[in-house]
Amino acid sequence: MKHIFLLVFTFALTIATAQTNPKIYDIIEKVSAERLEQDVQQLVDFGTRNTFSDTLSDTRGIGAARRWIKSEFEKISKECGGCLEVFYQKKMVTKEMGNRVPFDTYVVNVVAIQRGKKYPDSYVMMSGDIDSRASNTMNYEIDAPGANDNATGVAGAMEAARVLSQYEFDHSIAYVGLSGEEQGLFGGQFLAEYAKEKNWKLIGILNNDMIGNIEGVDGVIDNRSFRIFSEAHNPLETERDRIMKRFYGGEVDGASRQLARYVHKTTKTYMPEMNPQMVYRLDRFGRGGHHKPFNDVGYPGIRIMESHENYNRQHQDIRTENGIEYGDVIEYVNFEYVKKLTSVNAINMASLAWAPPAPEVVKVGGIVEASVKLAWSEIEDEDVAGYKIYWRDTTSPTWDNSRFVGKVTEFTLDGIVIDNYYFGISAVGKNGHESPVVFPNELLRN
């Protein structure tokens, strides 16, 4: 009987600490480059998706584009037996709200929610921007196909919905087409406010903005690298948070940075051919993306995009000058690459949506001794197999060491000097999926 118990315990521990889930590989295989190309082509065919373009035509302008996106989400929902809640989320922008607003209009987001069976008010979100622009964002009548920027991001969210709607998850997943990005990140701002009003618990937003170009203006051709931009800290941090960081570390360990590390680790586990590059910056130098408004209200959020941009193919009128072709047209989009980055999003959303919630409180202590004491809040979930302690050198970008400690809420790591490392805790499900790592947010008093 004792041997049977040990065998069962060993099997459970193996499952809890498993590195891969076969379903994740299935998800990667199901993502279709052909469908992505069809969706990008349809978005390009609307001529322009400028926020202030035609809203009444069925064939041209942002109105036709968002109606088509909504109809596609509704088709996906019908195929999965009504598994998606599809709706518009909108709010008025006025001329007083910015110098890129020529007249009052509604900024309309398209949202599709796949409701989680266990934590329906806990979300992981993938977004892409619906709107496009030419050289002058105030010219809302000229053609602005926006193939890579950002039909690829919207198509990626739609394709992720097609694939992931075939599975059930514990947490909810939101697939979103945001608008008004080029005028001041209005769509993200309005949806972040909506999420706060509805008391959404947002695990994180994966904002996809340009995921289709592999030929950089720097002369590099690279179909495996991509960047993950993440902010170091919560903009709403308190004075206590700043004191904690000053004396105990964590300057690069905010929730958005942990989300970036999560995407890096999951990608390297399931798609080792890819080269995820974590960039320790909110966004590109002097530029912005739709994850920022979510960060602004305290939600974790990152930007996923190509590593080598081609500035001749974004925010440009379609033309040829001095032998150089300008314009964001579909001919420059590499759809095998779009497929890869869509897969990156899909597998990370699946992993997060299958994982337990992260501990809300993590405490650390241990001074002038060769041991580290950790304690954390318990996750009330029968499918939690236990918790994993992570640690790394203070200058390392990734969590390089870990130990699964079982279903306990405190543990002492002996033989490790607390001063030399940073520590964190994740919750591990019986299915092997983990929550993001939580950096200590309180001190453990003796």
Helices and strands as residue ranges (DSSP letters): H 2-16, H 22-30, H 33-44, H 62-79, E 84-93, G 95-97, E 105-114, E 119-129, I 147-151, H 152-164, E 171-178, H 186-197, E 201-208, E 225-230, H 239-248, H 255-270, E 275-279, H 292-296, E 301-306, G 311-313, E 319-321, E 324-326, G 330-332, H 335-354, E 362-365, E 371-376, E 384-393, E 401-406, E 410-414, G 418-420, E 421-429, E 442-443
